[in-house]
């Protein structure tokens, strides 16, 4: 089951410059675990040392935030798009 992970410009250095990555995973957690193996710096930008999504990072499946679904256990379907959205602030 292939899904796409959209990588925002802010994190592309950690993905080798890729704007999108394709993974085969049944859940969001499994997709992030694949990132941990294939792109460790990107994974560390998304998840903390416990495997939880960092507070300032939003993870969406298609258009729904995973916190409004089943969290990291959200099931994925072929063709789904996971979007990583780090918070941006300034002053």
PDB file of N, CA, C and O in Angstrom:
ATOM      1  N   UNK A   1       0.843  -1.171   0.000  1.00  0.00           N
ATOM      2  CA  UNK A   1       0.000   0.000   0.000  1.00  0.00           C
ATOM      3  C   UNK A   1       0.884   1.228   0.000  1.00  0.00           C
ATOM      4  O   UNK A   1       1.550   1.516   0.994  1.00  0.00           O
ATOM      5  N   UNK A   2       0.896   1.937  -1.078  1.00  0.00           N
ATOM      6  CA  UNK A   2       1.768   3.091  -1.217  1.00  0.00           C
ATOM      7  C   UNK A   2       1.037   4.382  -0.852  1.00  0.00           C
ATOM      8  O   UNK A   2      -0.063   4.659  -1.330  1.00  0.00           O
ATOM      9  N   UNK A   3       1.691   5.162   0.017  1.00  0.00           N
ATOM     10  CA  UNK A   3       1.180   6.479   0.376  1.00  0.00           C
ATOM     11  C   UNK A   3       2.314   7.475   0.169  1.00  0.00           C
ATOM     12  O   UNK A   3       3.485   7.099   0.109  1.00  0.00           O
ATOM     13  N   UNK A   4       1.955   8.731   0.063  1.00  0.00           N
ATOM     14  CA  UNK A   4       2.936   9.794  -0.159  1.00  0.00           C
ATOM     15  C   UNK A   4       3.059  10.633   1.097  1.00  0.00           C
ATOM     16  O   UNK A   4       2.061  10.984   1.726  1.00  0.00           O
ATOM     17  N   UNK A   5       4.304  10.953   1.458  1.00  0.00           N
ATOM     18  CA  UNK A   5       4.549  11.882   2.555  1.00  0.00           C
ATOM     19  C   UNK A   5       5.044  13.173   1.930  1.00  0.00           C
ATOM     20  O   UNK A   5       6.116  13.206   1.325  1.00  0.00           O
ATOM     21  N   UNK A   6       4.266  14.233   2.074  1.00  0.00           N
ATOM     22  CA  UNK A   6       4.657  15.559   1.582  1.00  0.00           C
ATOM     23  C   UNK A   6       5.619  16.179   2.589  1.00  0.00           C
ATOM     24  O   UNK A   6       5.314  16.272   3.778  1.00  0.00           O
ATOM     25  N   UNK A   7       6.766  16.596   2.106  1.00  0.00           N
ATOM     26  CA  UNK A   7       7.784  17.192   2.966  1.00  0.00           C
ATOM     27  C   UNK A   7       7.811  18.698   2.707  1.00  0.00           C
ATOM     28  O   UNK A   7       8.067  19.121   1.580  1.00  0.00           O
ATOM     29  N   UNK A   8       7.553  19.510   3.727  1.00  0.00           N
ATOM     30  CA  UNK A   8       7.570  20.961   3.517  1.00  0.00           C
ATOM     31  C   UNK A   8       8.986  21.459   3.245  1.00  0.00           C
ATOM     32  O   UNK A   8       9.965  20.816   3.625  1.00  0.00           O
ATOM     33  N   UNK A   9       9.083  22.596   2.592  1.00  0.00           N
ATOM     34  CA  UNK A   9      10.379  23.171   2.228  1.00  0.00           C
ATOM     35  C   UNK A   9      11.307  23.297   3.433  1.00  0.00           C
ATOM     36  O   UNK A   9      12.516  23.095   3.318  1.00  0.00           O
ATOM     37  N   UNK A  10      10.737  23.629   4.581  1.00  0.00           N
ATOM     38  CA  UNK A  10      11.526  23.818   5.795  1.00  0.00           C
ATOM     39  C   UNK A  10      12.281  22.556   6.210  1.00  0.00           C
ATOM     40  O   UNK A  10      13.322  22.651   6.860  1.00  0.00           O
ATOM     41  N   UNK A  11      11.771  21.373   5.843  1.00  0.00           N
ATOM     42  CA  UNK A  11      12.383  20.105   6.264  1.00  0.00           C
ATOM     43  C   UNK A  11      13.042  19.333   5.123  1.00  0.00           C
ATOM     44  O   UNK A  11      13.493  18.205   5.325  1.00  0.00           O
ATOM     45  N   UNK A  12      13.105  19.915   3.947  1.00  0.00           N
ATOM     46  CA  UNK A  12      13.632  19.167   2.794  1.00  0.00           C
ATOM     47  C   UNK A  12      15.115  18.837   2.910  1.00  0.00           C
ATOM     48  O   UNK A  12      15.568  17.856   2.321  1.00  0.00           O
ATOM     49  N   UNK A  13      15.867  19.614   3.641  1.00  0.00           N
ATOM     50  CA  UNK A  13      17.284  19.284   3.829  1.00  0.00           C
ATOM     51  C   UNK A  13      17.416  17.932   4.527  1.00  0.00           C
ATOM     52  O   UNK A  13      18.357  17.183   4.267  1.00  0.00           O
ATOM     53  N   UNK A  14      16.463  17.621   5.419  1.00  0.00           N
ATOM     54  CA  UNK A  14      16.483  16.352   6.151  1.00  0.00           C
ATOM     55  C   UNK A  14      15.970  15.182   5.314  1.00  0.00           C
ATOM     56  O   UNK A  14      16.116  14.027   5.712  1.00  0.00           O
ATOM     57  N   UNK A  15      15.375  15.471   4.163  1.00  0.00           N
ATOM     58  CA  UNK A  15      14.856  14.397   3.298  1.00  0.00           C
ATOM     59  C   UNK A  15      15.703  14.247   2.039  1.00  0.00           C
ATOM     60  O   UNK A  15      15.269  13.635   1.063  1.00  0.00           O
ATOM     61  N   UNK A  16      16.913  14.807   2.062  1.00  0.00           N
ATOM     62  CA  UNK A  16      17.761  14.748   0.887  1.00  0.00           C
ATOM     63  C   UNK A  16      17.270  15.640  -0.233  1.00  0.00           C
ATOM     64  O   UNK A  16      17.611  15.428  -1.397  1.00  0.00           O
ATOM     65  N   UNK A  17      16.466  16.644   0.114  1.00  0.00           N
ATOM     66  CA  UNK A  17      15.942  17.578  -0.869  1.00  0.00           C
ATOM     67  C   UNK A  17      14.615  17.164  -1.478  1.00  0.00           C
ATOM     68  O   UNK A  17      14.037  17.915  -2.264  1.00  0.00           O
ATOM     69  N   UNK A  18      14.126  15.994  -1.132  1.00  0.00           N
ATOM     70  CA  UNK A  18      12.865  15.503  -1.706  1.00  0.00           C
ATOM     71  C   UNK A  18      11.670  16.278  -1.161  1.00  0.00           C
ATOM     72  O   UNK A  18      11.593  16.553   0.036  1.00  0.00           O
ATOM     73  N   UNK A  19      10.746  16.625  -2.040  1.00  0.00           N
ATOM     74  CA  UNK A  19       9.520  17.303  -1.624  1.00  0.00           C
ATOM     75  C   UNK A  19       8.431  16.304  -1.268  1.00  0.00           C
ATOM     76  O   UNK A  19       7.450  16.653  -0.612  1.00  0.00           O
ATOM     77  N   UNK A  20       8.607  15.058  -1.700  1.00  0.00           N
ATOM     78  CA  UNK A  20       7.646  13.998  -1.383  1.00  0.00           C
ATOM     79  C   UNK A  20       8.390  12.673  -1.323  1.00  0.00           C
ATOM     80  O   UNK A  20       9.333  12.436  -2.078  1.00  0.00           O
ATOM     81  N   UNK A  21       7.951  11.817  -0.412  1.00  0.00           N
ATOM     82  CA  UNK A  21       8.518  10.484  -0.267  1.00  0.00           C
ATOM     83  C   UNK A  21       7.394   9.470  -0.360  1.00  0.00           C
ATOM     84  O   UNK A  21       6.291   9.711   0.129  1.00  0.00           O
ATOM     85  N   UNK A  22       7.669   8.354  -0.979  1.00  0.00           N
ATOM     86  CA  UNK A  22       6.670   7.294  -1.086  1.00  0.00           C
ATOM     87  C   UNK A  22       7.037   6.184  -0.124  1.00  0.00           C
ATOM     88  O   UNK A  22       8.175   5.717  -0.100  1.00  0.00           O
ATOM     89  N   UNK A  23       6.054   5.763   0.677  1.00  0.00           N
ATOM     90  CA  UNK A  23       6.264   4.653   1.609  1.00  0.00           C
ATOM     91  C   UNK A  23       5.082   3.693   1.492  1.00  0.00           C
ATOM     92  O   UNK A  23       4.012   4.041   0.992  1.00  0.00           O
ATOM     93  N   UNK A  24       5.311   2.500   1.962  1.00  0.00           N
ATOM     94  CA  UNK A  24       4.245   1.508   1.991  1.00  0.00           C
ATOM     95  C   UNK A  24       3.999   1.173   3.456  1.00  0.00           C
ATOM     96  O   UNK A  24       4.833   0.539   4.102  1.00  0.00           O
ATOM     97  N   UNK A  25       2.851   1.600   3.978  1.00  0.00           N
ATOM     98  CA  UNK A  25       2.586   1.447   5.405  1.00  0.00           C
ATOM     99  C   UNK A  25       1.082   1.387   5.664  1.00  0.00           C
ATOM    100  O   UNK A  25       0.308   2.070   4.993  1.00  0.00           O
ATOM    101  N   UNK A  26       0.663   0.569   6.641  1.00  0.00           N
ATOM    102  CA  UNK A  26      -0.765   0.472   6.954  1.00  0.00           C
ATOM    103  C   UNK A  26      -1.286   1.570   7.876  1.00  0.00           C
ATOM    104  O   UNK A  26      -2.487   1.834   7.914  1.00  0.00           O
ATOM    105  N   UNK A  27      -0.370   2.220   8.631  1.00  0.00           N
ATOM    106  CA  UNK A  27      -0.775   3.272   9.573  1.00  0.00           C
ATOM    107  C   UNK A  27       0.207   4.435   9.508  1.00  0.00           C
ATOM    108  O   UNK A  27       1.295   4.314   8.945  1.00  0.00           O
ATOM    109  N   UNK A  28      -0.190   5.552  10.086  1.00  0.00           N
ATOM    110  CA  UNK A  28       0.704   6.711  10.165  1.00  0.00           C
ATOM    111  C   UNK A  28       1.947   6.342  10.971  1.00  0.00           C
ATOM    112  O   UNK A  28       3.061   6.713  10.601  1.00  0.00           O
ATOM    113  N   UNK A  29       1.761   5.621  12.058  1.00  0.00           N
ATOM    114  CA  UNK A  29       2.903   5.211  12.892  1.00  0.00           C
ATOM    115  C   UNK A  29       3.912   4.407  12.071  1.00  0.00           C
ATOM    116  O   UNK A  29       5.116   4.652  12.153  1.00  0.00           O
ATOM    117  N   UNK A  30       3.430   3.457  11.288  1.00  0.00           N
ATOM    118  CA  UNK A  30       4.313   2.632  10.464  1.00  0.00           C
ATOM    119  C   UNK A  30       5.020   3.481   9.407  1.00  0.00           C
ATOM    120  O   UNK A  30       6.183   3.231   9.091  1.00  0.00           O
ATOM    121  N   UNK A  31       4.336   4.471   8.866  1.00  0.00           N
ATOM    122  CA  UNK A  31       4.958   5.362   7.879  1.00  0.00           C
ATOM    123  C   UNK A  31       6.082   6.160   8.529  1.00  0.00           C
ATOM    124  O   UNK A  31       7.154   6.314   7.944  1.00  0.00           O
ATOM    125  N   UNK A  32       5.842   6.667   9.732  1.00  0.00           N
ATOM    126  CA  UNK A  32       6.878   7.419  10.434  1.00  0.00           C
ATOM    127  C   UNK A  32       8.040   6.517  10.830  1.00  0.00           C
ATOM    128  O   UNK A  32       9.190   6.956  10.818  1.00  0.00           O
ATOM    129  N   UNK A  33       7.761   5.267  11.181  1.00  0.00           N
ATOM    130  CA  UNK A  33       8.832   4.316  11.500  1.00  0.00           C
ATOM    131  C   UNK A  33       9.705   4.066  10.279  1.00  0.00           C
ATOM    132  O   UNK A  33      10.917   3.898  10.410  1.00  0.00           O
ATOM    133  N   UNK A  34       9.106   4.039   9.097  1.00  0.00           N
ATOM    134  CA  UNK A  34       9.899   3.899   7.874  1.00  0.00           C
ATOM    135  C   UNK A  34      10.792   5.117   7.687  1.00  0.00           C
ATOM    136  O   UNK A  34      11.947   4.985   7.282  1.00  0.00           O
ATOM    137  N   UNK A  35      10.263   6.303   7.980  1.00  0.00           N
ATOM    138  CA  UNK A  35      11.089   7.515   7.907  1.00  0.00           C
ATOM    139  C   UNK A  35      12.253   7.439   8.888  1.00  0.00           C
ATOM    140  O   UNK A  35      13.357   7.890   8.584  1.00  0.00           O
ATOM    141  N   UNK A  36      12.004   6.869  10.062  1.00  0.00           N
ATOM    142  CA  UNK A  36      13.071   6.744  11.060  1.00  0.00           C
ATOM    143  C   UNK A  36      14.234   5.928  10.498  1.00  0.00           C
ATOM    144  O   UNK A  36      15.396   6.232  10.769  1.00  0.00           O
ATOM    145  N   UNK A  37      13.923   4.897   9.720  1.00  0.00           N
ATOM    146  CA  UNK A  37      14.963   4.049   9.136  1.00  0.00           C
ATOM    147  C   UNK A  37      15.605   4.679   7.896  1.00  0.00           C
ATOM    148  O   UNK A  37      16.815   4.569   7.703  1.00  0.00           O
ATOM    149  N   UNK A  38      14.801   5.334   7.058  1.00  0.00           N
ATOM    150  CA  UNK A  38      15.317   5.824   5.782  1.00  0.00           C
ATOM    151  C   UNK A  38      15.830   7.266   5.826  1.00  0.00           C
ATOM    152  O   UNK A  38      16.751   7.620   5.090  1.00  0.00           O
ATOM    153  N   UNK A  39      15.243   8.089   6.677  1.00  0.00           N
ATOM    154  CA  UNK A  39      15.620   9.507   6.787  1.00  0.00           C
ATOM    155  C   UNK A  39      15.606   9.925   8.266  1.00  0.00           C
ATOM    156  O   UNK A  39      14.747  10.701   8.682  1.00  0.00           O
ATOM    157  N   UNK A  40      16.562   9.409   9.058  1.00  0.00           N
ATOM    158  CA  UNK A  40      16.549   9.701  10.506  1.00  0.00           C
ATOM    159  C   UNK A  40      16.484  11.181  10.868  1.00  0.00           C
ATOM    160  O   UNK A  40      15.758  11.528  11.799  1.00  0.00           O
ATOM    161  N   UNK A  41      17.206  12.079  10.180  1.00  0.00           N
ATOM    162  CA  UNK A  41      17.094  13.498  10.566  1.00  0.00           C
ATOM    163  C   UNK A  41      15.676  14.048  10.368  1.00  0.00           C
ATOM    164  O   UNK A  41      15.204  14.852  11.171  1.00  0.00           O
ATOM    165  N   UNK A  42      15.006  13.618   9.312  1.00  0.00           N
ATOM    166  CA  UNK A  42      13.628  14.056   9.075  1.00  0.00           C
ATOM    167  C   UNK A  42      12.726  13.533  10.176  1.00  0.00           C
ATOM    168  O   UNK A  42      11.906  14.273  10.718  1.00  0.00           O
ATOM    169  N   UNK A  43      12.878  12.252  10.507  1.00  0.00           N
ATOM    170  CA  UNK A  43      12.070  11.654  11.573  1.00  0.00           C
ATOM    171  C   UNK A  43      12.255  12.426  12.883  1.00  0.00           C
ATOM    172  O   UNK A  43      11.281  12.719  13.576  1.00  0.00           O
ATOM    173  N   UNK A  44      13.517  12.755  13.222  1.00  0.00           N
ATOM    174  CA  UNK A  44      13.774  13.477  14.480  1.00  0.00           C
ATOM    175  C   UNK A  44      13.194  14.886  14.473  1.00  0.00           C
ATOM    176  O   UNK A  44      12.953  15.460  15.535  1.00  0.00           O
ATOM    177  N   UNK A  45      12.967  15.449  13.290  1.00  0.00           N
ATOM    178  CA  UNK A  45      12.323  16.756  13.193  1.00  0.00           C
ATOM    179  C   UNK A  45      10.818  16.653  13.423  1.00  0.00           C
ATOM    180  O   UNK A  45      10.168  17.636  13.780  1.00  0.00           O
ATOM    181  N   UNK A  46      10.273  15.461  13.216  1.00  0.00           N
ATOM    182  CA  UNK A  46       8.831  15.242  13.351  1.00  0.00           C
ATOM    183  C   UNK A  46       8.471  14.651  14.706  1.00  0.00           C
ATOM    184  O   UNK A  46       7.494  15.063  15.331  1.00  0.00           O
ATOM    185  N   UNK A  47       9.267  13.680  15.158  1.00  0.00           N
ATOM    186  CA  UNK A  47       8.958  12.948  16.392  1.00  0.00           C
ATOM    187  C   UNK A  47      10.053  13.136  17.434  1.00  0.00           C
ATOM    188  O   UNK A  47      11.222  13.335  17.104  1.00  0.00           O
ATOM    189  N   UNK A  48       9.651  13.068  18.693  1.00  0.00           N
ATOM    190  CA  UNK A  48      10.625  13.171  19.776  1.00  0.00           C
ATOM    191  C   UNK A  48      11.212  11.789  20.081  1.00  0.00           C
ATOM    192  O   UNK A  48      10.930  10.822  19.374  1.00  0.00           O
ATOM    193  N   UNK A  49      12.026  11.702  21.134  1.00  0.00           N
ATOM    194  CA  UNK A  49      12.702  10.452  21.473  1.00  0.00           C
ATOM    195  C   UNK A  49      11.749   9.346  21.931  1.00  0.00           C
ATOM    196  O   UNK A  49      12.137   8.178  21.961  1.00  0.00           O
ATOM    197  N   UNK A  50      10.516   9.691  22.285  1.00  0.00           N
ATOM    198  CA  UNK A  50       9.531   8.676  22.684  1.00  0.00           C
ATOM    199  C   UNK A  50       8.707   8.178  21.506  1.00  0.00           C
ATOM    200  O   UNK A  50       7.919   7.243  21.647  1.00  0.00           O
ATOM    201  N   UNK A  51       8.888   8.805  20.333  1.00  0.00           N
ATOM    202  CA  UNK A  51       8.105   8.421  19.159  1.00  0.00           C
ATOM    203  C   UNK A  51       6.838   9.243  18.991  1.00  0.00           C
ATOM    204  O   UNK A  51       6.082   9.030  18.043  1.00  0.00           O
ATOM    205  N   UNK A  52       6.598  10.172  19.894  1.00  0.00           N
ATOM    206  CA  UNK A  52       5.415  11.036  19.788  1.00  0.00           C
ATOM    207  C   UNK A  52       5.714  12.185  18.829  1.00  0.00           C
ATOM    208  O   UNK A  52       6.849  12.651  18.737  1.00  0.00           O
ATOM    209  N   UNK A  53       4.690  12.631  18.124  1.00  0.00           N
ATOM    210  CA  UNK A  53       4.847  13.781  17.231  1.00  0.00           C
ATOM    211  C   UNK A  53       5.146  15.006  18.081  1.00  0.00           C
ATOM    212  O   UNK A  53       4.482  15.257  19.087  1.00  0.00           O
ATOM    213  N   UNK A  54       6.134  15.751  17.672  1.00  0.00           N
ATOM    214  CA  UNK A  54       6.510  16.959  18.423  1.00  0.00           C
ATOM    215  C   UNK A  54       5.334  17.933  18.489  1.00  0.00           C
ATOM    216  O   UNK A  54       4.511  18.000  17.576  1.00  0.00           O
ATOM    217  N   UNK A  55       5.274  18.677  19.574  1.00  0.00           N
ATOM    218  CA  UNK A  55       4.174  19.602  19.844  1.00  0.00           C
ATOM    219  C   UNK A  55       3.941  20.609  18.734  1.00  0.00           C
ATOM    220  O   UNK A  55       2.798  20.962  18.443  1.00  0.00           O
ATOM    221  N   UNK A  56       5.001  21.068  18.120  1.00  0.00           N
ATOM    222  CA  UNK A  56       4.903  22.128  17.116  1.00  0.00           C
ATOM    223  C   UNK A  56       4.756  21.597  15.684  1.00  0.00           C
ATOM    224  O   UNK A  56       4.868  22.362  14.726  1.00  0.00           O
ATOM    225  N   UNK A  57       4.507  20.302  15.538  1.00  0.00           N
ATOM    226  CA  UNK A  57       4.376  19.700  14.204  1.00  0.00           C
ATOM    227  C   UNK A  57       2.968  19.142  14.037  1.00  0.00           C
ATOM    228  O   UNK A  57       2.471  18.418  14.899  1.00  0.00           O
ATOM    229  N   UNK A  58       2.338  19.481  12.933  1.00  0.00           N
ATOM    230  CA  UNK A  58       1.031  18.918  12.602  1.00  0.00           C
ATOM    231  C   UNK A  58       1.212  17.804  11.576  1.00  0.00           C
ATOM    232  O   UNK A  58       2.001  17.927  10.639  1.00  0.00           O
ATOM    233  N   UNK A  59       0.476  16.725  11.766  1.00  0.00           N
ATOM    234  CA  UNK A  59       0.510  15.614  10.816  1.00  0.00           C
ATOM    235  C   UNK A  59      -0.922  15.405  10.327  1.00  0.00           C
ATOM    236  O   UNK A  59      -1.841  15.198  11.119  1.00  0.00           O
ATOM    237  N   UNK A  60      -1.088  15.462   9.012  1.00  0.00           N
ATOM    238  CA  UNK A  60      -2.404  15.340   8.392  1.00  0.00           C
ATOM    239  C   UNK A  60      -2.432  14.139   7.456  1.00  0.00           C
ATOM    240  O   UNK A  60      -1.443  13.830   6.791  1.00  0.00           O
ATOM    241  N   UNK A  61      -3.573  13.470   7.415  1.00  0.00           N
ATOM    242  CA  UNK A  61      -3.823  12.448   6.399  1.00  0.00           C
ATOM    243  C   UNK A  61      -4.873  13.038   5.485  1.00  0.00           C
ATOM    244  O   UNK A  61      -6.007  13.294   5.890  1.00  0.00           O
ATOM    245  N   UNK A  62      -4.476  13.248   4.255  1.00  0.00           N
ATOM    246  CA  UNK A  62      -5.290  13.981   3.294  1.00  0.00           C
ATOM    247  C   UNK A  62      -5.572  15.358   3.893  1.00  0.00           C
ATOM    248  O   UNK A  62      -4.638  16.154   3.988  1.00  0.00           O
ATOM    249  N   UNK A  63      -6.773  15.684   4.294  1.00  0.00           N
ATOM    250  CA  UNK A  63      -7.032  17.009   4.862  1.00  0.00           C
ATOM    251  C   UNK A  63      -7.353  16.974   6.359  1.00  0.00           C
ATOM    252  O   UNK A  63      -7.657  18.014   6.944  1.00  0.00           O
ATOM    253  N   UNK A  64      -7.291  15.805   6.980  1.00  0.00           N
ATOM    254  CA  UNK A  64      -7.666  15.670   8.393  1.00  0.00           C
ATOM    255  C   UNK A  64      -6.430  15.540   9.284  1.00  0.00           C
ATOM    256  O   UNK A  64      -5.527  14.751   9.007  1.00  0.00           O
ATOM    257  N   UNK A  65      -6.411  16.329  10.354  1.00  0.00           N
ATOM    258  CA  UNK A  65      -5.333  16.234  11.335  1.00  0.00           C
ATOM    259  C   UNK A  65      -5.466  14.885  12.036  1.00  0.00           C
ATOM    260  O   UNK A  65      -6.575  14.466  12.371  1.00  0.00           O
ATOM    261  N   UNK A  66      -4.332  14.195  12.262  1.00  0.00           N
ATOM    262  CA  UNK A  66      -4.408  12.869  12.876  1.00  0.00           C
ATOM    263  C   UNK A  66      -4.980  12.919  14.288  1.00  0.00           C
ATOM    264  O   UNK A  66      -5.537  11.926  14.758  1.00  0.00           O
ATOM    265  N   UNK A  67      -4.855  14.056  14.976  1.00  0.00           N
ATOM    266  CA  UNK A  67      -5.429  14.137  16.328  1.00  0.00           C
ATOM    267  C   UNK A  67      -6.957  14.063  16.270  1.00  0.00           C
ATOM    268  O   UNK A  67      -7.589  13.710  17.265  1.00  0.00           O
ATOM    269  N   UNK A  68      -7.558  14.389  15.127  1.00  0.00           N
ATOM    270  CA  UNK A  68      -9.001  14.290  14.960  1.00  0.00           C
ATOM    271  C   UNK A  68      -9.411  12.917  14.426  1.00  0.00           C
ATOM    272  O   UNK A  68     -10.600  12.638  14.269  1.00  0.00           O
ATOM    273  N   UNK A  69      -8.439  12.075  14.151  1.00  0.00           N
ATOM    274  CA  UNK A  69      -8.697  10.713  13.664  1.00  0.00           C
ATOM    275  C   UNK A  69      -8.293   9.746  14.763  1.00  0.00           C
ATOM    276  O   UNK A  69      -8.768   9.870  15.892  1.00  0.00           O
ATOM    277  N   UNK A  70      -7.434   8.791  14.462  1.00  0.00           N
ATOM    278  CA  UNK A  70      -6.970   7.828  15.467  1.00  0.00           C
ATOM    279  C   UNK A  70      -5.507   8.044  15.827  1.00  0.00           C
ATOM    280  O   UNK A  70      -4.795   7.096  16.159  1.00  0.00           O
ATOM    281  N   UNK A  71      -5.064   9.291  15.759  1.00  0.00           N
ATOM    282  CA  UNK A  71      -3.671   9.598  16.097  1.00  0.00           C
ATOM    283  C   UNK A  71      -2.716   8.860  15.180  1.00  0.00           C
ATOM    284  O   UNK A  71      -2.976   8.707  13.987  1.00  0.00           O
ATOM    285  N   UNK A  72      -1.609   8.404  15.747  1.00  0.00           N
ATOM    286  CA  UNK A  72      -0.617   7.686  14.954  1.00  0.00           C
ATOM    287  C   UNK A  72      -1.131   6.334  14.485  1.00  0.00           C
ATOM    288  O   UNK A  72      -0.547   5.736  13.581  1.00  0.00           O
ATOM    289  N   UNK A  73      -2.199   5.846  15.073  1.00  0.00           N
ATOM    290  CA  UNK A  73      -2.778   4.568  14.656  1.00  0.00           C
ATOM    291  C   UNK A  73      -3.791   4.735  13.525  1.00  0.00           C
ATOM    292  O   UNK A  73      -4.477   3.777  13.169  1.00  0.00           O
ATOM    293  N   UNK A  74      -3.892   5.929  12.961  1.00  0.00           N
ATOM    294  CA  UNK A  74      -4.789   6.178  11.836  1.00  0.00           C
ATOM    295  C   UNK A  74      -4.417   5.258  10.681  1.00  0.00           C
ATOM    296  O   UNK A  74      -3.263   5.222  10.251  1.00  0.00           O
ATOM    297  N   UNK A  75      -5.399   4.517  10.183  1.00  0.00           N
ATOM    298  CA  UNK A  75      -5.191   3.591   9.069  1.00  0.00           C
ATOM    299  C   UNK A  75      -5.036   4.375   7.770  1.00  0.00           C
ATOM    300  O   UNK A  75      -5.664   5.414   7.567  1.00  0.00           O
ATOM    301  N   UNK A  76      -4.194   3.854   6.915  1.00  0.00           N
ATOM    302  CA  UNK A  76      -3.936   4.479   5.623  1.00  0.00           C
ATOM    303  C   UNK A  76      -4.491   3.622   4.503  1.00  0.00           C
ATOM    304  O   UNK A  76      -4.549   2.397   4.603  1.00  0.00           O
ATOM    305  N   UNK A  77      -4.892   4.283   3.444  1.00  0.00           N
ATOM    306  CA  UNK A  77      -5.378   3.625   2.234  1.00  0.00           C
ATOM    307  C   UNK A  77      -4.417   3.945   1.098  1.00  0.00           C
ATOM    308  O   UNK A  77      -3.764   4.988   1.128  1.00  0.00           O
ATOM    309  N   UNK A  78      -4.314   3.077   0.099  1.00  0.00           N
ATOM    310  CA  UNK A  78      -3.449   3.386  -1.037  1.00  0.00           C
ATOM    311  C   UNK A  78      -3.811   4.755  -1.624  1.00  0.00           C
ATOM    312  O   UNK A  78      -4.983   5.072  -1.825  1.00  0.00           O
ATOM    313  N   UNK A  79      -2.783   5.549  -1.892  1.00  0.00           N
ATOM    314  CA  UNK A  79      -3.003   6.871  -2.467  1.00  0.00           C
ATOM    315  C   UNK A  79      -3.164   7.985  -1.455  1.00  0.00           C
ATOM    316  O   UNK A  79      -3.189   9.156  -1.834  1.00  0.00           O
ATOM    317  N   UNK A  80      -3.277   7.649  -0.160  1.00  0.00           N
ATOM    318  CA  UNK A  80      -3.375   8.693   0.859  1.00  0.00           C
ATOM    319  C   UNK A  80      -2.127   9.562   0.840  1.00  0.00           C
ATOM    320  O   UNK A  80      -1.054   9.130   0.418  1.00  0.00           O
ATOM    321  N   UNK A  81      -2.288  10.788   1.305  1.00  0.00           N
ATOM    322  CA  UNK A  81      -1.172  11.726   1.401  1.00  0.00           C
ATOM    323  C   UNK A  81      -1.036  12.154   2.856  1.00  0.00           C
ATOM    324  O   UNK A  81      -1.983  12.651   3.466  1.00  0.00           O
ATOM    325  N   UNK A  82       0.153  11.952   3.394  1.00  0.00           N
ATOM    326  CA  UNK A  82       0.477  12.430   4.737  1.00  0.00           C
ATOM    327  C   UNK A  82       1.220  13.747   4.555  1.00  0.00           C
ATOM    328  O   UNK A  82       2.233  13.808   3.859  1.00  0.00           O
ATOM    329  N   UNK A  83       0.712  14.788   5.181  1.00  0.00           N
ATOM    330  CA  UNK A  83       1.353  16.093   5.103  1.00  0.00           C
ATOM    331  C   UNK A  83       1.932  16.446   6.453  1.00  0.00           C
ATOM    332  O   UNK A  83       1.240  16.388   7.469  1.00  0.00           O
ATOM    333  N   UNK A  84       3.207  16.814   6.465  1.00  0.00           N
ATOM    334  CA  UNK A  84       3.895  17.246   7.679  1.00  0.00           C
ATOM    335  C   UNK A  84       3.898  18.768   7.656  1.00  0.00           C
ATOM    336  O   UNK A  84       4.336  19.382   6.684  1.00  0.00           O
ATOM    337  N   UNK A  85       3.408  19.367   8.726  1.00  0.00           N
ATOM    338  CA  UNK A  85       3.296  20.819   8.758  1.00  0.00           C
ATOM    339  C   UNK A  85       3.889  21.378  10.052  1.00  0.00           C
ATOM    340  O   UNK A  85       3.201  21.430  11.072  1.00  0.00           O
ATOM    341  N   UNK A  86       5.163  21.798  10.022  1.00  0.00           N
ATOM    342  CA  UNK A  86       5.743  22.390  11.221  1.00  0.00           C
ATOM    343  C   UNK A  86       5.190  23.796  11.436  1.00  0.00           C
ATOM    344  O   UNK A  86       4.928  24.535  10.487  1.00  0.00           O
ATOM    345  N   UNK A  87       5.022  24.140  12.699  1.00  0.00           N
ATOM    346  CA  UNK A  87       4.549  25.479  13.029  1.00  0.00           C
ATOM    347  C   UNK A  87       5.632  26.493  12.686  1.00  0.00           C
ATOM    348  O   UNK A  87       6.823  26.233  12.857  1.00  0.00           O
ATOM    349  N   UNK A  88       5.206  27.633  12.206  1.00  0.00           N
ATOM    350  CA  UNK A  88       6.131  28.713  11.883  1.00  0.00           C
ATOM    351  C   UNK A  88       5.675  29.932  12.670  1.00  0.00           C
ATOM    352  O   UNK A  88       4.497  30.288  12.667  1.00  0.00           O
ATOM    353  N   UNK A  89       6.623  30.558  13.338  1.00  0.00           N
ATOM    354  CA  UNK A  89       6.269  31.754  14.087  1.00  0.00           C
ATOM    355  C   UNK A  89       7.385  32.771  13.942  1.00  0.00           C
ATOM    356  O   UNK A  89       8.488  32.454  13.496  1.00  0.00           O
ATOM    357  N   UNK A  90       7.091  33.926  14.306  1.00  0.00           N
ATOM    358  CA  UNK A  90       8.088  34.989  14.229  1.00  0.00           C
ATOM    359  C   UNK A  90       7.608  36.213  14.954  1.00  0.00           C
ATOM    360  O   UNK A  90       6.485  36.266  15.456  1.00  0.00           O
ATOM    361  N   UNK A  91       8.435  37.147  14.997  1.00  0.00           N
ATOM    362  CA  UNK A  91       8.007  38.324  15.726  1.00  0.00           C
ATOM    363  C   UNK A  91       8.688  39.562  15.260  1.00  0.00           C
ATOM    364  O   UNK A  91       8.427  40.644  15.785  1.00  0.00           O
TER     365      UNK A  91
END
